Amino acid sequence: QLKKLDQAVSAAHTFFVANPQHLQMREDIEKYRRMSGVKSDSFRDLEATPHWEAYEAGVQHYNADEYPQAVSRLEESLAEALSALEECRALCEGPREEEEEEEEEMQAGLYEAIAAHYIQVLKCRQQCVLEIATKPGRISATEDFIPSHLDFLQFAYDQAGNQALAAECAASYLLFYPTDEPMLEKMKQYRRELGEDTAVTARESIQHYMQRSLMEKKLIYYAVEHLGETFNDPDLWTPDELIPENLKEKYRPSSPADALVPLKHVRGASGPGWGLVSEGFLSKACSRLAVLASPTGPLPFEGIAVTMDSQRMNGTQRVVFDRVLTESECKDLLRLTKAAAEAGDGYRARRSPHTPHERFEGLTVLKAMQLAQNGDVDWRDARLLLRASEKSRKIIESYFTPGKKLHFSFTHLVCRTAVDEEQEGRMDLSHPVHADNCLLDPEGQECWREPPAYVYRDYSGILYLNDDFQGGSLFFTEMDTVTVTAEVRPKCGRLVAFSSGKENPHGVWAVSRGRRCAIALWYTHSQEHAEQERVKAEELMEQRAVEQERPNGEEHQGSDHSGRSSSEPPIPTSGARPTSRSRKPGSDRTQHPQGLRARDEF
């Protein structure tokens, strides 16, 4: 507003680098790019640190197969990162920081105070690696930041024809992960090429870094075991033998989901190029192994077919089921969307938050029940929404996590309608590529599991209701958001399900004609994040069942336009709390439960 475009652009760019999924800022950045008075060098990151600037440039060159440039920038990044590490460690020196609870305890003796101060300094120094590995604007560190430099460099040097430096980087990497089989194979190759008599040693700077870090860890773990200290080890490479036996269960991740393992170079299945993958988040090259490593449970309903599994979808933790709903059930749920739209009350179509070329409608399970209670929609259709989503939950739970409860996180009946007069020349998506429980950062090849992402989500599902439209297919990509690995065409009764993390970036192609409707489903293992609106909806449905058991004279007037008999048996619910029968007949008509404000997931 002050016409200071250079400062505006740099501020916007700085914010966007840290928040790449922020749609409004994305639009602002595009607007600035089109303005004649804006120079390209105005797009600078005001929070950039030297090592991060060099690291991201190096990774970009690396991904573009520009290996000499990648080597130059990655070497610069590694040197700057180690320098920043020393500065951080120096700042750990100083007076001991007393914790509040310690002040209330008895004063420690001289030797105890010295030990506590020294351990505090050591722990602070250990945490410095997280400090330098955290991108400005983020709160989560990049795992294995130092080892990943060496991994990139050994491959880049190899491709650039400098096997001596490639071998040096490989030897340095093996200090962190001495049993890493792909890197050991590379070392054998380098020794053959350089000659068995050629000495190959790790970099002196990395040897010093490792020896110092291991000595500090040894002292800290001694204090944890014998002096009652606590320690959050920042490194994944800490050797098992360094951790005292009685602490291993507490201080070692129990599964790959708890921590990423080091990056490894693997041959791509579809071409001669190399791909970067990490265990648990496998690319196309490892999709077959991922399927074998993730056995699936039996389906709880007959007649449902697994149309595509993870292997056919070139990924991990992905599946497509067909025949989850019948044609009749799809029609009933589509009727629900139309009746809700006609009733208004918050369901009226509005411009999509993702594109001006579509209108968007969304209906929660609670709103559906409230509309049924008011007589605006058919009770049977509202009940079907509950049952269809619960059926989907049971299928996904049985397939992906048999024996481990999945709770609803959010349920949303969504329709996207193409705006006919605004389709010409359209280039955008119906829903941009994203992940469901983390903030996708394509340039950094990361997905940050931190707010405002819905970090508690574990699995996602989409139950389609129709196919009489153009476009609107779901697609999965690599972390770069542009390499499409699989596509799912909607049809009635088709359920696509997948884990919600960074292993499954996905988006929706533009709906160019017609109206696309589906039930969007998100699930969590965390009971504290279970969908509360669903509990309210099930209570309303149970109230309805109780009313139908009463004599006709006591039933609410006008509460049902469906013409169903009041003698219909009660409708079973899943997990709803029992409703008191001691209320005054007819009181529900005037005392609706307080409406929860429907969350807009988009």
C-alpha positions in Angstrom: 0.0 0.0 0.0 3.0 2.3 0.5 4.1 1.6 -3.1 7.4 0.1 -1.8 7.3 -2.9 -4.1 10.9 -4.1 -3.5 10.2 -4.5 0.2 6.7 -5.9 -0.4 8.0 -8.6 -2.8 10.9 -9.6 -0.5 8.5 -9.9 2.5 6.0 -11.9 0.5 8.7 -14.2 -0.9 10.1 -14.7 2.6 6.7 -15.7 4.0 6.0 -17.9 1.0 9.3 -19.8 1.3 8.3 -20.9 4.8 4.6 -21.4 3.9 4.5 -22.8 0.4 0.9 -24.0 0.7 -0.5 -20.6 1.5 -2.9 -20.0 -1.4 -3.3 -16.2 -0.9 0.4 -15.6 -0.8 0.9 -17.8 -3.8 -1.5 -15.6 -5.7 0.2 -12.4 -4.5 3.6 -13.8 -5.6 2.2 -14.5 -9.1 0.7 -11.0 -9.2 4.1 -9.5 -8.3 5.8 -11.5 -11.1 3.5 -10.0 -13.6 4.1 -6.4 -12.5 6.4 -4.4 -14.7 8.1 -2.5 -11.8 9.3 -5.6 -10.0 12.8 -7.0 -10.6 13.7 -10.6 -10.3 16.3 -10.0 -7.5 13.5 -8.6 -5.4 12.4 -12.2 -4.7 14.9 -12.8 -1.9 14.5 -14.6 1.3 15.1 -12.1 4.2 15.5 -15.0 6.7 17.9 -17.1 4.6 21.1 -18.4 6.3 24.2 -19.0 4.2 24.2 -22.7 4.6 20.5 -23.2 3.9 20.7 -20.9 0.8 23.7 -22.9 -0.5 22.0 -26.3 0.4 18.8 -25.6 -1.4 20.7 -24.3 -4.5 22.8 -27.4 -4.4 19.8 -29.7 -4.2 18.2 -27.9 -7.1 21.3 -28.4 -9.3 21.5 -32.0 -8.1 17.9 -32.7 -9.1 18.6 -31.1 -12.5 21.6 -33.4 -13.0 23.9 -30.4 -13.0 26.6 -32.1 -10.9 29.6 -29.7 -11.0 27.3 -26.9 -9.8 25.7 -29.2 -7.2 29.1 -30.1 -5.8 30.2 -26.5 -5.5 27.0 -25.4 -3.6 26.8 -28.5 -1.4 30.4 -28.1 -0.4 29.7 -24.5 0.4 26.7 -25.5 2.4 28.5 -28.2 4.4 31.3 -25.8 5.3 28.9 -23.1 6.3 26.8 -25.6 8.3 29.8 -26.8 10.3 30.8 -23.1 10.9 27.3 -22.3 12.1 27.5 -25.4 14.4 30.6 -24.0 16.1 29.0 -20.7 16.7 25.9 -22.4 18.2 28.1 -24.5 20.5 30.0 -21.5 21.7 26.8 -19.9 22.8 26.1 -22.8 25.0 28.8 -21.6 27.4 27.8 -19.3 30.2 26.0 -19.3 33.6 23.8 -22.3 34.3 20.1 -21.8 33.5 18.2 -22.7 36.7 14.8 -24.4 36.2 11.9 -23.3 38.4 11.4 -26.7 40.1 15.1 -26.8 41.0 14.9 -23.6 43.0 12.4 -25.2 45.4 14.6 -28.2 46.0 17.5 -28.4 48.4 20.6 -26.6 47.2 23.0 -29.0 45.5 26.6 -29.4 46.7 29.5 -28.1 44.8 30.3 -31.3 42.8 26.6 -31.9 42.0 26.3 -28.3 40.8 29.4 -28.6 38.6 28.1 -31.9 37.1 24.6 -30.5 36.4 26.1 -27.4 34.8 28.5 -29.4 32.6 25.7 -31.8 31.5 23.5 -28.8 30.6 26.3 -27.4 28.4 26.8 -30.8 26.7 23.1 -31.3 26.0 22.9 -27.7 24.6 25.8 -28.5 22.2 24.2 -31.7 21.1 21.0 -29.8 20.2 22.9 -27.4 17.9 22.7 -29.9 15.0 18.9 -29.4 15.1 19.4 -25.6 15.2 21.4 -25.6 11.9 19.1 -28.3 10.3 16.0 -26.2 10.8 15.0 -24.1 7.8 14.2 -20.5 8.7 10.5 -20.1 9.2 10.1 -23.8 10.3 10.0 -25.5 13.7 11.0 -28.9 12.5 14.6 -29.9 11.7 15.6 -31.9 8.6 16.7 -35.3 9.7 20.4 -36.3 9.1 21.3 -32.9 7.8 25.1 -33.5 7.9 25.1 -37.1 6.6 22.7 -36.1 3.7 25.3 -33.6 2.5 27.9 -36.4 2.2 25.3 -38.7 0.5 24.6 -36.1 -2.1 28.2 -35.2 -2.6 29.5 -38.8 -3.1 27.0 -39.4 -5.9 27.5 -35.9 -7.5 31.3 -36.4 -7.4 30.9 -39.8 -9.0 28.7 -38.5 -11.8 31.2 -35.6 -12.3 34.0 -38.2 -12.8 35.9 -37.4 -9.5 36.0 -40.9 -7.9 38.7 -39.9 -5.4 36.4 -37.3 -3.7 33.4 -39.5 -4.2 35.2 -42.2 -2.2 36.2 -39.7 0.5 32.5 -38.6 0.9 31.4 -42.3 1.0 33.9 -43.1 3.7 32.7 -40.0 5.6 29.1 -41.1 5.3 30.0 -44.6 6.6 31.2 -43.1 9.8 27.5 -42.4 10.5 26.1 -45.6 9.1 28.8 -48.2 8.9 26.5 -51.0 7.9 24.8 -49.2 5.1 24.8 -51.8 2.3 24.4 -49.5 -0.8 27.2 -47.3 0.4 29.5 -50.2 1.2 28.9 -51.5 -2.4 29.8 -48.0 -3.7 33.0 -48.1 -1.6 34.0 -51.5 -3.2 33.4 -49.9 -6.6 35.5 -46.9 -5.8 38.4 -49.1 -4.5 38.3 -51.1 -7.7 38.4 -48.0 -9.8 41.1 -46.2 -7.8 43.2 -49.3 -7.1 43.2 -51.4 -4.0 46.4 -49.8 -2.7 44.9 -46.3 -2.8 44.2 -45.1 0.7 40.6 -43.9 1.2 39.8 -42.1 4.4 37.0 -40.0 5.8 37.3 -36.3 5.9 39.2 -35.0 8.9 36.5 -32.4 9.7 33.8 -35.2 9.8 36.1 -37.5 11.9 36.5 -34.7 14.4 32.7 -34.0 14.4 31.9 -37.6 15.0 34.5 -38.2 17.7 33.5 -35.2 19.7 29.8 -35.9 19.3 30.2 -39.5 20.5 32.2 -38.6 23.5 29.6 -36.0 24.5 26.8 -38.6 24.0 28.6 -41.1 26.2 28.9 -38.6 29.1 25.3 -37.5 28.7 23.9 -41.1 28.7 26.0 -41.8 31.8 24.3 -38.9 33.5 20.9 -40.1 32.3 21.6 -43.6 33.7 23.2 -42.6 37.0 22.2 -39.0 37.8 18.6 -38.9 36.8 19.1 -36.6 33.8 16.9 -36.6 30.6 18.1 -36.4 27.0 16.5 -36.1 23.6 19.1 -37.4 21.3 18.9 -35.3 18.1 20.7 -37.9 15.9 19.4 -41.0 14.2 22.9 -42.4 13.7 23.8 -42.8 17.4 25.3 -46.3 17.7 23.2 -48.8 19.8 26.3 -49.8 21.8 26.6 -46.3 23.1 23.2 -46.3 24.8 23.0 -48.2 28.1 21.1 -51.4 27.9 18.4 -50.4 30.3 17.8 -47.1 28.3 17.6 -48.5 24.8 13.8 -49.1 24.8 13.2 -45.5 25.8 15.8 -43.8 23.7 15.5 -45.8 20.5 12.6 -45.3 18.0 10.5 -48.4 17.9 9.5 -48.2 14.3 10.3 -46.4 11.0 7.3 -44.2 11.6 9.0 -42.6 14.5 12.1 -41.6 12.6 13.4 -41.4 9.1 16.5 -43.4 8.2 19.3 -42.1 6.1 18.7 -41.3 2.4 19.8 -44.0 0.0 20.4 -43.9 -3.7 18.5 -46.6 -5.6 18.1 -47.2 -9.3 14.8 -45.9 -10.7 12.5 -48.6 -12.0 11.4 -46.6 -15.0 14.7 -45.3 -16.3 18.4 -44.9 -15.8 18.2 -42.0 -13.4 18.7 -42.2 -9.7 16.0 -41.4 -7.1 16.3 -40.4 -3.5 14.1 -42.4 -1.1 13.9 -43.1 2.6 12.7 -46.2 4.4 9.0 -46.1 5.0 8.5 -43.5 2.3 9.4 -45.4 -0.8 9.4 -44.2 -4.4 8.2 -46.1 -7.5 11.5 -48.0 -7.6 10.7 -49.7 -4.2 6.9 -49.9 -4.5 7.0 -53.7 -4.8 9.0 -54.0 -1.7 6.7 -51.6 0.1 3.7 -53.8 -0.7 5.5 -56.9 0.6 6.5 -55.1 3.7 3.0 -53.9 4.5 0.6 -56.9 4.7 -3.0 -56.0 4.5 -5.9 -57.4 6.5 -9.1 -59.1 5.3 -12.1 -57.1 4.1 -15.0 -57.1 6.6 -17.7 -57.1 3.8 -18.5 -59.4 1.0 -18.7 -58.2 -2.6 -16.1 -55.5 -2.3 -13.2 -55.7 -4.8 -9.6 -54.4 -4.5 -9.2 -52.8 -7.9 -5.7 -51.3 -7.4 -3.2 -51.9 -4.6 0.0 -50.0 -3.7 2.0 -51.9 -6.3 -0.3 -51.0 -9.2 -0.4 -47.4 -7.9 3.4 -47.0 -7.9 3.5 -46.1 -4.2 3.0 -47.2 -0.7 -0.1 -47.4 1.6 -2.6 -46.7 -1.3 -5.6 -48.8 -2.4 -8.8 -48.5 -4.5 -11.9 -50.5 -3.6 -15.0 -50.9 -5.8 -18.6 -51.8 -5.0 -18.6 -50.2 -1.6 -22.0 -48.5 -2.5 -24.7 -49.6 -4.8 -26.1 -47.4 -7.6 -29.2 -46.9 -5.6 -27.3 -45.7 -2.5 -25.2 -43.3 -4.7 -28.5 -41.8 -6.0 -29.9 -41.4 -2.5 -26.7 -39.6 -1.3 -26.8 -37.3 -4.4 -30.4 -36.6 -3.5 -29.2 -35.6 -0.1 -26.8 -33.0 -1.6 -29.6 -31.5 -3.7 -32.1 -31.4 -0.9 -29.5 -29.8 1.4 -28.7 -27.2 -1.3 -32.4 -26.4 -1.7 -32.8 -26.0 2.0 -29.9 -23.5 2.1 -28.8 -22.9 5.7 -25.1 -22.8 5.1 -25.0 -25.3 2.3 -25.4 -22.9 -0.6 -22.8 -23.3 -3.3 -19.9 -20.8 -3.1 -16.7 -20.3 -5.1 -14.2 -22.9 -4.4 -11.4 -21.8 -2.1 -8.9 -23.4 -4.5 -10.1 -22.1 -7.9 -12.4 -19.4 -9.3 -13.5 -21.8 -12.0 -15.6 -24.1 -9.7 -18.4 -23.8 -7.1 -18.0 -25.8 -3.9 -20.6 -27.3 -1.5 -19.9 -29.2 1.7 -22.2 -31.0 4.2 -21.1 -32.4 7.5 -22.8 -35.4 9.2 -24.1 -33.1 12.0 -25.6 -30.6 9.5 -27.3 -33.5 7.6 -28.9 -34.7 10.8 -30.0 -31.2 11.8 -31.6 -30.8 8.3 -33.3 -34.1 8.7 -34.6 -33.1 12.1 -36.1 -29.9 10.6 -37.7 -31.9 7.8 -35.6 -30.4 5.1 -34.0 -33.7 4.0 -35.0 -37.4 4.2 -34.0 -39.2 7.4 -33.1 -42.2 5.4 -30.6 -40.3 3.3 -29.0 -38.6 6.4 -28.7 -42.1 8.0 -27.1 -43.5 4.8 -24.4 -40.8 5.0 -23.6 -42.0 8.5 -23.6 -45.7 7.5 -21.7 -45.3 4.3 -18.9 -43.4 6.1 -18.8 -46.0 8.9 -18.6 -48.8 6.3 -15.7 -47.0 4.7 -14.0 -46.7 8.1 -14.3 -50.4 8.8 -12.9 -51.3 5.4 -9.9 -49.0 5.7 -9.2 -50.0 9.3 -9.4 -53.7 8.4 -7.1 -53.3 5.3 -4.4 -51.0 6.7 -4.5 -51.3 10.5 -6.2 -54.6 11.5 -6.6 -54.7 15.3 -5.8 -51.0 15.7 -8.8 -48.7 16.1 -9.3 -45.9 13.6 -11.4 -42.9 14.7 -13.2 -40.4 12.4 -11.3 -37.2 12.3 -13.7 -35.4 9.9 -16.4 -36.4 7.4 -17.4 -34.1 4.6 -19.9 -34.7 1.8 -18.4 -32.5 -0.9 -19.5 -31.4 -4.4 -17.5 -29.4 -6.9 -19.3 -27.9 -9.9 -17.7 -26.4 -13.0 -18.6 -22.8 -13.7 -19.4 -23.2 -17.4 -18.6 -19.7 -18.5 -15.1 -19.7 -16.9 -13.6 -22.9 -18.3 -11.9 -21.5 -21.5 -8.1 -21.3 -21.1 -8.2 -22.8 -17.7 -4.9 -24.1 -16.4 -5.3 -24.6 -12.6 -6.4 -27.7 -10.6 -9.6 -28.4 -8.7 -7.4 -29.0 -5.6 -3.7 -28.3 -5.6 -1.2 -31.1 -4.7 -0.9 -31.5 -0.9 -0.4 -34.0 1.9 -3.1 -34.5 4.5 -1.1 -34.3 7.7 1.9 -32.1 6.8 2.9 -29.0 4.9 4.4 -30.0 1.6 7.6 -28.3 0.6 8.4 -29.4 -3.0 11.6 -27.4 -3.3 13.1 -28.7 -0.1 11.7 -32.2 -0.8 10.2 -32.2 2.7 6.8 -32.3 4.3 6.7 -30.5 7.6 4.4 -32.2 10.2 3.5 -29.1 12.2 0.6 -26.7 12.5 -1.4 -25.5 10.7 -1.4 -29.0 9.1 -3.8 -31.6 10.6 -0.8 -33.5 12.1 -3.0 -36.0 13.9 -4.5 -37.5 10.8 -3.3 -41.0 9.9 -5.4 -42.2 7.0 -7.6 -40.6 4.3 -10.4 -41.8 2.1 -12.6 -40.6 -0.7 -15.9 -42.4 -1.4 -17.2 -41.3 -4.9 -20.9 -41.0 -5.7 -20.9 -40.3 -9.5 -19.0 -40.1 -12.7 -21.2 -38.0 -15.0 -18.8 -35.1 -15.3 -15.5 -34.2 -17.0 -12.2 -34.1 -15.3 -12.0 -34.4 -11.5 -9.8 -37.4 -11.2 -7.6 -37.9 -8.1 -3.9 -38.2 -8.8 -0.8 -39.0 -6.7 2.6 -37.4 -7.3 6.2 -37.7 -6.1 7.4 -35.1 -3.5 8.1 -32.7 -6.3 4.3 -32.3 -6.8 4.7 -32.6 -10.6 5.7 -36.3 -11.3 2.4 -38.1 -11.4 2.6 -41.7 -10.2 -1.0 -42.8 -10.2 -4.5 -41.6 -11.2 -7.9 -42.7 -9.9 -11.1 -42.0 -12.0 -14.2 -41.5 -9.8 -17.2 -43.7 -10.2 -20.2 -44.6 -8.0 -19.2 -46.8 -5.0 -15.4 -46.5 -5.5 -13.4 -45.8 -2.4 -9.7 -44.7 -2.6 -7.8 -44.9 0.7 -4.2 -44.0 1.6 -2.0 -43.0 4.5 -2.1 -39.2 5.2 1.6 -38.5 5.3 4.3 -37.2 2.9 4.5 -40.6 1.1 1.2 -39.7 -0.6 1.1 -36.2 -2.1 -2.1 -35.9 -4.1 -4.4 -33.4 -5.9 -7.5 -33.3 -8.1 -7.6 -32.4 -11.8 -9.9 -29.6 -12.8 -13.6 -30.3 -13.0 -14.3 -28.8 -16.5 -17.9 -29.8 -16.9 -20.7 -31.1 -14.6 -20.8 -31.8 -10.8 -18.5 -34.1 -8.9 -19.7 -35.4 -5.5 -17.9 -37.6 -3.0 -17.6 -38.2 0.7 -14.2 -37.0 2.0 -13.0 -39.0 5.0 -10.1 -38.5 7.4 -9.2 -40.9 10.2 -6.9 -40.8 13.2 -5.5 -43.3 15.8 -5.8 -40.6 18.4 -9.1 -40.8 20.3 -8.7 -37.2 21.6 -9.0 -36.0 18.0 -12.1 -38.0 17.2 -14.8 -36.2 15.4 -17.2 -34.7 18.0 -19.8 -33.6 15.4 -20.2 -37.3 14.6 -21.1 -38.1 18.2 -23.7 -35.3 18.1 -25.1 -36.7 14.8 -25.4 -40.2 16.2 -27.2 -38.8 19.2 -29.7 -37.2 17.0 -30.2 -40.4 15.0 -30.7 -42.3 18.3 -33.3 -39.8 19.4 -35.0 -40.4 16.1 -35.0 -44.2 16.8 -36.4 -43.7 20.3 -39.2 -41.5 18.9 -40.2 -44.1 16.4 -40.7 -46.6 19.2 -43.3 -44.3 20.8 -47.1 -44.4 20.0 -48.0 -42.3 17.0 -49.6 -39.7 19.1 -46.4 -38.9 20.9 -44.3 -38.5 17.8 -43.2 -35.1 16.8 -45.3 -33.4 14.2 -43.6 -32.6 11.0 -40.3 -34.1 12.0 -40.2 -36.6 9.1 -41.2 -36.0 5.5 -40.2 -39.4 4.4 -43.4 -41.2 5.1 -41.7 -44.0 7.0 -43.7 -46.0 9.5 -43.1 -45.2 13.2 -42.9 -48.9 13.9 -39.6 -49.2 12.1 -37.0 -50.8 14.4 -34.4 -48.7 16.1 -31.4 -47.7 14.0 -28.2 -49.1 15.4 -25.4 -46.6 15.9 -21.7 -47.0 16.4 -20.4 -45.5 19.6 -23.1 -43.0 20.3 -23.8 -42.3 23.9 -27.2 -43.5 25.2 -29.9 -40.8 25.1 -32.0 -40.2 28.2 -35.6 -41.2 27.8 -36.8 -39.0 30.7 -37.2 -35.9 28.6 -40.6 -34.4 28.2 -42.2 -35.6 25.0 -41.9 -33.0 22.3 -39.1 -31.0 24.1 -36.6 -31.9 21.3 -38.6 -29.9 18.9 -37.9 -26.6 20.6 -34.5 -27.4 22.2 -32.2 -28.4 19.4 -28.7 -29.4 20.5 -26.4 -26.5 20.1 -25.1 -26.5 16.5 -21.4 -27.0 16.2 -19.8 -24.7 13.6 -18.9 -26.9 10.7 -15.1 -26.8 10.1 -14.1 -25.9 6.6 -11.3 -28.4 5.9 -10.3 -26.4 2.8 
